[in-house]
Amino acid sequence: MAATHFSGPVNSTNGFAPGTGSIETITASQTLTSADNGKTYVLSHASVVIAVTLPSPSAGLSFKFISGLATSAAHTIAATSTLLHGGINELEVDTSDDGPSASGSTTLTLVSSLETVGDFVEMQCDGTSWFINGQTKLDGAVTFS
């Protein structure tokens, strides 16, 4: 079997780069750092806004965010000065506004009362921009600004 290679330091115990493969539940706003690279975050608070700030851009950083609860509060994922590019697939299809996309946005919002448990967003950085993809169940559950 071929070895798996990471661009960052590797943990000698399990062979994963820092943060890789771990999953954490977030119930309050949080600022991520490069040490969080590779983590999956479950956004889990039904009535409190969770604002996640991405770290400074660095090639190879990646994160995944999953909606863990139906919520009455919007959750945001923001890049302070780095642009978001990409799109979100919507499972609910009709004749209007399917598949929101970003090209130069700095904030992604999971809209209150529309995000569904299991909606997700993945983000990868090339050192300049954050490239996003994901999936949501309902029209309008993800917006960009």
C-alpha positions as CSV (number, residue, x, y, z in Angstrom):
1,M,0.0,0.0,0.0
2,A,1.3,3.4,-0.9
3,A,2.1,5.9,1.8
4,T,-0.2,8.9,2.3
5,H,1.6,12.2,2.2
6,F,0.6,15.5,4.0
7,S,2.1,18.9,3.4
8,G,2.3,19.6,7.2
9,P,3.9,17.7,10.1
10,V,2.6,14.2,10.8
11,N,1.7,12.8,14.2
12,S,3.9,9.8,14.8
13,T,1.1,8.0,16.7
14,N,-1.6,7.8,14.1
15,G,0.1,9.2,10.9
16,F,-2.4,12.1,10.4
17,A,-1.5,15.7,10.0
18,P,-2.7,17.9,12.9
19,G,-6.5,18.2,13.0
20,T,-7.0,15.7,10.2
21,G,-9.8,13.2,10.8
22,S,-11.1,14.7,14.0
23,I,-14.7,15.9,14.5
24,E,-15.8,18.6,16.9
25,T,-19.1,20.0,17.9
26,I,-19.3,23.8,18.0
27,T,-22.0,25.5,20.2
28,A,-20.6,29.0,20.2
29,S,-18.6,31.3,17.9
30,Q,-15.1,30.3,17.2
31,T,-12.0,31.5,15.4
32,L,-10.0,28.7,13.7
33,T,-6.3,28.5,13.4
34,S,-4.0,26.5,11.0
35,A,-3.7,23.9,13.8
36,D,-7.3,23.0,13.2
37,N,-6.5,22.0,9.6
38,G,-8.6,19.0,8.4
39,K,-11.2,19.1,11.1
40,T,-14.9,18.5,10.6
41,Y,-17.1,20.8,12.7
42,V,-20.7,20.1,13.6
43,L,-22.6,23.4,14.2
44,S,-25.0,22.5,17.0
45,H,-26.9,25.2,18.7
46,A,-30.6,25.7,18.0
47,S,-31.0,29.3,19.1
48,V,-27.6,31.0,19.3
49,V,-25.8,32.4,16.3
50,I,-22.5,30.6,15.7
51,A,-20.0,32.7,13.8
52,V,-16.9,30.8,12.6
53,T,-13.9,32.8,11.4
54,L,-11.5,31.0,9.1
55,P,-7.7,31.3,9.7
56,S,-5.4,33.4,7.5
57,P,-5.0,31.8,4.1
58,S,-2.5,29.1,3.7
59,A,-2.2,26.5,0.9
60,G,-3.5,23.2,2.0
61,L,-5.9,24.2,4.7
62,S,-9.3,22.5,4.6
63,F,-12.4,22.3,6.8
64,K,-15.8,20.7,6.7
65,F,-18.9,22.2,8.5
66,I,-22.1,20.2,9.1
67,S,-25.4,21.4,10.4
68,G,-26.1,19.4,13.5
69,L,-29.4,20.8,14.5
70,A,-32.5,22.5,13.0
71,T,-32.0,26.1,14.1
72,S,-33.7,29.4,14.6
73,A,-30.4,31.3,14.4
74,A,-28.2,31.8,11.4
75,H,-24.7,30.4,11.4
76,T,-21.9,32.1,9.5
77,I,-18.5,31.1,8.2
78,A,-16.3,34.0,7.3
79,A,-12.9,34.7,5.7
80,T,-11.6,38.0,7.0
81,S,-10.0,39.1,3.8
82,T,-9.9,36.0,1.6
83,L,-12.5,35.4,-1.1
84,L,-14.9,32.5,-1.3
85,H,-15.4,30.8,-4.6
86,G,-17.6,27.8,-5.5
87,G,-21.1,26.6,-5.1
88,I,-23.7,24.7,-3.0
89,N,-25.9,22.0,-4.5
90,E,-29.5,22.2,-3.4
91,L,-31.5,18.9,-3.3
92,E,-34.9,20.6,-3.5
93,V,-35.3,21.5,-7.2
94,D,-37.9,23.8,-8.7
95,T,-37.8,26.6,-11.2
96,S,-36.2,29.3,-9.0
97,D,-32.8,30.1,-7.4
98,D,-31.3,26.6,-7.2
99,G,-27.6,26.3,-6.3
100,P,-26.2,29.4,-4.8
101,S,-22.6,30.2,-5.7
102,A,-19.9,32.6,-4.6
103,S,-17.3,34.4,-6.6
104,G,-15.6,37.0,-4.4
105,S,-17.8,36.7,-1.3
106,T,-16.3,36.8,2.2
107,T,-19.2,35.2,4.2
108,L,-21.3,32.1,3.9
109,T,-24.5,32.0,5.9
110,L,-26.5,29.0,6.9
111,V,-29.9,30.7,7.0
112,S,-32.0,30.2,10.2
113,S,-35.1,28.0,9.9
114,L,-33.9,26.8,6.4
115,E,-30.8,24.8,7.2
116,T,-31.4,21.1,7.7
117,V,-29.6,18.6,9.8
118,G,-26.9,17.1,7.6
119,D,-26.4,20.2,5.3
120,F,-22.7,20.6,4.8
121,V,-20.0,22.9,3.4
122,E,-16.4,21.9,2.6
123,M,-13.6,24.5,2.2
124,Q,-10.1,24.2,0.8
125,C,-7.5,27.0,0.6
126,D,-4.8,27.5,-2.1
127,G,-3.1,30.2,-0.1
128,T,-5.1,33.0,-1.7
129,S,-8.8,31.9,-1.9
130,W,-11.2,29.5,-0.2
131,F,-12.8,27.1,-2.6
132,I,-16.1,25.8,-1.4
133,N,-18.6,23.0,-2.2
134,G,-21.5,21.6,-0.3
135,Q,-25.0,20.5,-0.2
136,T,-28.2,21.7,1.4
137,K,-31.8,20.3,1.3
138,L,-33.8,23.5,0.9
139,D,-33.8,26.5,-1.5
140,G,-32.3,29.5,0.2
141,A,-30.6,27.7,3.1
142,V,-27.2,29.0,2.1
143,T,-26.4,32.6,1.1
144,F,-23.2,34.5,0.3
145,S,-22.2,38.1,1.0
